[in-house]
Amino acid sequence: MSASEVLATDVLVVGGGPVGLAAALYAARAGRSVVVLEPRDGALDKACGEGLMPGAVTALSALGVDPVGRPLTGIRYVRDGRCAVADFRDGAGRGVRRTTLHQALRDAVADAGVEVLPLAVQGLEQTAGPGARVTVLTRTASRDPGPPLTAGYVLGADGLHSTVRRLAGLEAPPRGPQRWGQRRHYGIPPWSDHVEVHWGAHGEAYVTPVADDLVGVAVLGSRRLGFDAQLDDFPQLRERLAGAAEASPVRGAGPLRQRSARRVGSHVLLVGDASGYVDALTGEGISLGLAHARAAVAALVAGRPQTYEWSWRRATWRYAVMTHLLVQGTRPHWARRAIVPAAAAAPAVFAAAVGELGRTR
């Protein structure tokens, strides 16, 4: 396609990560023509806990996507030799390498005949009135001008630092303390079928089994230190990993907290992390993003895109409230010391919280 040609489609998805690809599949299944823009090639990786909650496994299965991974039966909190354990109520989750998940979705999108163009967005031009459309100005990975595209609707699925959110005027200024995340894999057999959350003085470490000989370790916190320095906050985990081969480079992400003024503009809808994000503490990113994608496409198909704002709030409020309370409530050092004993002393409350994380939206 030359830069002078104009491609028209019903739905243009900006961002070819898991949420964007799922949105494309939902749109294609609804009979809409759809194109995905993603300038990066191949199976994409990012700093991610890599634990799919049971709701995400169910949603992916409904799309015909079944990535290979390790079953996850629940969540285990750990600190100072003490632990609290709760199992999911609605089936098993799954630990899946981010690249494995992405490739499974790329294969499904290709099977559905959806075109993925290696382009990035650099401008949006929206018109109003009957028959309104969005013109998207693009560039190539080498930053040369790409062809313009027009669409009935644009779904912004381009992550925490969304270009679509900014160009559509939907961004809100950041508020509150910020946290960052990093992840590395270790070549060691998993020692648990739970996601293990180690609570330190300054952050958390999440251990997710992703293969028979591989675990992912993600660290989250407000201190901007290197991965190894962050790991010093978790001596029990560091001892467990001693001698294990480092099986991937460290990847980072953040700041994690992002806000949007609203999720629906004129023919632009935001889904996944692009729509706003509190924190990765509860591990619901993929589950939530899939719920957003499904709801956004349903609103477009019904011809009532404005209803997505309400659907987004309904899908998101539990995550936002629970995550905000956990992040704010565990800022004091005494609260971080108390959370594992408190969870162990109130197993019904802990089980109810884990059950909420695992439920299908």
N, C-alpha and C positions, 0 to 999 in steps of 0.2 A: 504494500500500500504506500503510495507517495504522500508527501506532505500536503499536496493540493486536494487529495481525495477526502471525502467526508463519509464516515461510516455511521449509519443510523441503527439504533437498537432500542428495544423497549426499556431494558434495565442495564445500566453500566455499573459494575462493581469495581470500586477502586480499592485495591489491596488483595493480594492473592495468598494471604495466610489462611489458616483453617476456617475462620469465621467468614471471610470473603468467599472462599470456595464453597462453603456450605450454603451461603446466601445464593450463589449462582445456581447450585443444584435445586434449591427450593424454587427459584424463579423459573428454571427450565422445566421442572416438573409441573409448574402451573401453566405451562404453555406460552411463556413469554420468551422473546428473543433476549439473549443476555450475552454480554462480553465482559471479561475481567481484565483489568489493567494491573500488571505486576512487573516492574522492571528487573527484578532479580530472577535468576535462572535456577532451575533444579529444585531439589527438596530443601526448603528453608528451615534454618535453625534459629533459635532465640533463647534467651535466658528464661526458663520456664520450669515450674516444678514437675511437669510431665505426668501428673496424676489426674486421670479422668475420673470424675465422680460418676456414680451409677447413672445419674440422669444424662450425662454426656454420652455414656456407652449406649444407652437406650436411644437417644436422639440420632447418634451416628448410625446405629443399626437400621433405623427407619429410613435412612438415606442410602442403605445398601453398603455402608462403609464399616469394615470390621478389621481395624489395625491390629497387628500382632503385638502382644505385650504380656505383662504379668498380672494375674488377678490381684486386686486389692480388696481386703475384707473390711477395712475400717481405718481408724486413726488412733495413734498411740502418742500421748504426750510424755516427754521424758525430761527430768532434771534431777541432778544430784543423786542418781541411783534410784530415784522413785519414778513410777510411771502410772498413767491412767489410760485405760483402753476402752474403746467403744467401737462396735461394728456397725456397718451400714445396714439399714432396714430394708432397702428396696433393691436388693441384689448387689453384686460385686462391682467395684470400680475396676480400673485397669491402669497400670503403669505403662506408658507408651513413649518411646523416644519421639521427640518433637519432629524429627526428620521422617520417621516412620509414619506418623499421623499425617503429615503434610503430603507425603507421597501417595498415601492411600486416597486422600481427597483429590489430589491432582489426577490420579487414575480415574476416579469416578467422574470428574468433570470432563475429562477427555472422552470417556465412554458415552457421556451425555451429549457430546458434540458441541460443548461450550468452548469458544475461542478465548485463549489467554494471550493477550498482546504484551510484548515487552516494553511497556511505556509507563511513564510517570505523569502525574497531573501537575500542570503549572498555572492553570487558570480555569475559572468557571464563569460562564456567561448565561444568566437565567432570564427567560422571558416570562411575561405574565399573560393571563387571559386564556380563552379557549385554545386548545391545541398547543399550550405552552410546552417548551422543551428546554433542555439544558445543553449548551455547547461546552464541551470540555477541550481545553487546549492542552496539548501533551508535549513531552520531550522524550528522547531516547535515553538509554543509560549513559551515553557519551555526551548528554546534554544538548544534542542537536534538536531542532524543532521536529516534532512528530506530527502526524496527521490530526486534524480536529475530528472530534466525534460528537454526535448528538444522541441524546437519550430522553425518553420520557421521564425517567427518574435515575438519579445517581444514589447508590448506596456507598457511603463512606465507611470502609472497613480497613482503614490504613493505620490502625494501631494507636498507641499512647500519644504520639506526637503527630496527630492527624493533620495532613495538609488540607484535606477536604473540610474538616471542621473549621480551620482558620479561614479558608477562602470563602466559605459559605456564611461567615459571620456568626457562627454558632459557638465560638469559644468563650469560656468564662475564665477570669483570672484565677490562678492557684490560690488556695487558702489552707492554712494549717501546716503542721510539720510534714516534712517529706521523708520518704524512705526509698532505698535502692535495693536491688536484688542482683545476685551473681549465682552462676551455676557451673558445676564441673562434674564429670562422670568419673567413677572409679571402677576398675576391673576387679570386682570382688563379688562372690555369690551373695544374694540378698539374705539377710538373717531374719527377715520378718515379712509377712504378707500384709502388713499395715503400712500406711504412710506414717513415718516416725517424725514427730515434731520435737526438736530439742530446744528448750527455752534457756537462753543465756541472759546475762546481765544487760546486754545491749541489743539483742535481736533474737532471731530464731533460725534454726537450720532444719531443712526439710529433706528427709531421705526417702526416695521413691524407688522401689525395685522396677526396673524396666526390661530386664532380660535375665536369663539364668546365671549370667556371670557379670552383671552390670547393675550398678545403682547410680542414680543421679542425686547429687547433693546441692541444694539451693540454700543460700544464706540471705536473709532479709534483715535490714536494720537501718537506722538513721545515720550511722557513722560511715563516711566514705573512705573505707580502708580496702586494701587488697584482700583477695579471697582467703589466703592463708592466715592473715592477721585476724580476719573475722572468725575463722575456724578455731582460733585460740580461745574463743568465748565458750567453746563446747568441748571440754576435756574428755568426757566420756566418748563422744563421737570421734574425736581426733585419735584416741587410743584404738577404737574399733577399726579405723581406716589405716592405721600404721602399717606400712609395707605394701599397701594396695597400689597398683599401678594407676597413674592418672591417665584416664582413657579419652579425655577431650580437653580442649583449651577452655579457659574460663570465659564465659559470656556474661555480660552485664546488661541491666535495664534500669531505667528510672529517669527522673523521679517518677514514682509510681502514681501518686495522686494527680489525677487530671479531671478537669471539670468542663462541662458544656452548659451553655445558657439554656439550650433546649435541644431536642433530638431531631426535630423536623423543621426544615426550611422550605423554601419554594422549590419543590421537586428534588430536594436533597434530604436523605435520611441517614442518620449515623447509627452504626451497629458495633457491637463488641467494644473493645477498649477505646475506640474513637469516640464513643458516645459518652465517655466519662468512666473514671476508675477510682476506687478507693484504695485498695491494697490487695496484695496477693496472699494475705495471711490465711484465708479460708480455702484457697485452692479452687475457686469456682469459675475461673476465667473462661474456660472453654464451654462449660455448661451454660453460663450466662450468655456468652456470645452466640451460641446456637439458638437459644431462646429468642434473642434479639433478631437474628436473621430470619427465623421462622415468622415472627410477629410482623416484621417490616414487610416481608413479601406478601403476607396475608392482607395487610392493609392496602398495599398497592393493587393487588388482585381485586379487592373489594371496591376499589375506586375511592377509598377514604383514607388517604395517607395521613391526615391529621390524627386519626385514631391511634396511630403508632405511639404517639407521645404517652397516652394512657397505658397502652400495652407494655411499653418500655418500663414505666413506673411500677406496674403490677409485677413484672418479671424481676425487677431489680431491688425492690425495697427491702426484702429480707436480707439479701446479701449486704446492701449498704448499711443497714442498721446493725447487723451482727458484726460486720467487719469494723465499722467505725467504733463500736463499743469496745471491741477487743483491742484495737490499736490504741485508743485513748486510755482505756482502763488499765493497760499493761505498761504505760509509760513510766510510772514510778518503779524503782528497783524492788521495793517491797512487794508490789503487785506481781512482778515477774517471778519472784521467789515463791509466791503463794499460789500461782495458778495451777501447778501440777498437784500439790496436796489438796487444793479445793476441788479439782476435777475428780481425784481419787475418792474424796470424802462424800461427794454427791454424784454417784455413778448414774443415777436416773437423769439428772440435769445434763450431764456430759453426753449421755446416750441420745437425749432429745436433740441437743445441738448438732451432733454428728448426723443424726437422722435427717435434720433439716438440710444439711450440706448435700446429702446423697439423694434427695428427692427429685423426681422429674418435674421440670417446670412445664 
